[in-house]
């Protein structure tokens, strides 16, 4: 399921190892963990231990392996969250140390409270209170969401691996229902403006998938709330 999410939303795919010298070895160790990025070693272990076999956790660990750090350790995180150091277990404070700009892989995306790579407000608390407080209070209970990759996670991953796939769903429809997909205006750089045409004697059946109630707006898959609608012309 998690792998399907990567295939559906990004250009990242996974295959069974053949003779590749560097590869991810998924093991059932204690806990859920992964190293960050390609370490260029054989047997780079990614652990899916007991309680880790949920879509969000597997996505989280594979995003580590693909080069993602935790969202709350971004170099610019202090503009968005306040880390309550006195409330963090002493031996877990390393989990809140910021990355440098050189290490960062944010791809120019804005800070994402909804990232599947963000810890929740009570992560590693010593019992004295919350360990992170969001600058925008409405996100205090949002951080640590564990449903699936956020739209910005997807954007960031696609940027990191050099692909722009916000029209991917339409290509799947084209494949399944054998509809012709024609870009409305080739000169305009947009993936949201398509003409879908049925083959002779065939019906086109399509669905629209909304992510967080928003529609892809431009070729970078950014979202724009005021344009939150779909126009269908027949
Ligand atoms: Zn993690």
Boltz pocket constraint, residues with backbone or C-beta under 6 A from the ligand:
constraints:
  - pocket:
      binder: B
      contacts: [[A, 60], [A, 64], [A, 70]]
      max_distance: 6.0
